[in-house]
Amino acid sequence: MSQDGGHPAAADPDARGVESTASRLVERIRREREQRRIERISQTTGRPVEEIRAEEERKAQEAQAAEIAKRIVDAAMDRMAAELARGFADRLAGELEKALDRATSRVVKARPDGPGAAQDPTHAPATDESRIPLSDIQRVVDHLLSEERETA
Amino acid sequence: MSAFQPIPIDEAFVAEEQPHPEVRALRVGLDLGAHTSVFLARDGEREVTAAPELTLSVVGYPKEGILPGVVPENRRYLVGAEALAHRLYLDLVWPLERKSVGVDPQAARDFLHALCERANPGGRFEMWAVIGCPAHASEENLRSIRHAVSGCFSRVLLLPEPFLAAIGMRDPSRLTDPTYLDPSRNSIVVDIGHATTDFCLVQGFLPRQEEMFSLPFGGNEVDRSICAHVQRRYPDVAMTPLAAMRIKALHSFVGEPPERIVLSVPVQGRTVRVDVTEQVRAACEELMNRVVEHLAKLASHADPDAVELLMSNVIMTGGGSLTRNLPQMVERKLQQMGFETARVRRSEDPKRPVSRGALHVARTVRDDQWQIPL
């Protein structure tokens, strides 16, 4: 570390020079290695070096594009998830309020002097008579056939 | 194809009203799937399918100018796996792909005729069939299905698939078992088919129209997506929808891959090995994400008092539900979305609930409820 706490290369011109030489060297080695690899593929497959290089470059560009697309999608998903969570919390609050209202009205109705007591002494939950039980297959089929006739 | 067996006559399933003393009527259940059709002639312990291997809903017509003898017995058309086996010499048609049948009514009729002929050689008895149809089938679609089945079945009943699936998944012998979770009481049924994914709220009653909806995204979209992803990653590899369908049937998965999917494919005459694991996962997860999204949407329309119960009993069925890890991953995603009680499972024998329900209904309805297809 340099005295001012920064990277040594930032303060020392010599160190900066060494670092830049090293990175150039690394880059050259990488390029040479890549060239050898492409030549090897070319020898094995019989395809021209230029064609293989072009394909490699295209794949690299595609990978880069895919990476960028993934980041965009991730960011969008994060935002969507946050909105969903917010929406869910709002809906939950609304549903809790409704459930509380329903529970209160049931308690009131269930009291001996409540509004439901005279009409429904058993306090049994109301059943939806307009709906046909799945187990009553013949009735279900009659209903579906009559619906079909109406549509026709 | 030798795998087909004629249906043995079982007195319990023979209709009360006999058309002629010498011709007997047999009640059957039929699920006409866009990819696979199931034809059941009995149920319970004695269940027998007319086609022991599920029949692929495909018809192949010999290509123009094909040499005699190339197609078995020089037949006018082949169906199912036999058509796929000879696909190089045939033009393949999937007549039920859009469940409209209107796409190719002749192919639909040929397919059904072949199915009936194999099940009932020589027309020993009349067949009365309950047939599953999409929940939101239009009047025109129903008419074209009826048109296609005329000549194959003497009487028919076309009933919505979600209703038949709910009946077919129920095991009446276990209703007194306290540990049995009755699928027809409070559940969300997700039927992942080839052409569509159907969602249905089942709460003990015949589902209303608003309690069912159909998503036009199923196995065929997954096939297309596999092709597109593979094409993007390996531009030299020519992947056909049929090859994608095969890869999906063998390797489809979501989440962690159970194994790497490495294929040997021909590229410019050479055989090259390509790893398509990520491509298959991406395609299958598209379907999974849509299922999760629509389950959440359906839950928002359900009675708030019943949401917890419904979400704790989500049942997946149809060929698409066989995707590995799918129920577990959907469950996890729903829980992450705040549905803490979410429990998702795959139905037993997921390719047959509709046909099983159809057979059950066929046994139960009165003779006067059947319709005569014209």
Interface residues (C-beta under 8 A of the other chain):
Chain A: E62 L84 A85 F88 R91 L92 E95 K98 A99 R102 D128 R131 I132 P133 L134 S135 I137 Q138 V140 V141 D142 H143 L144 L145 E148 T151 A152
Chain B: E139 L142 L157 L159 P160 F163 A166 I167 S184 V202 G204 F205 L206 R208 R232 S300 P304 D305 M337 G338 H360 V361 T364 V365 R366 Q369 Q371
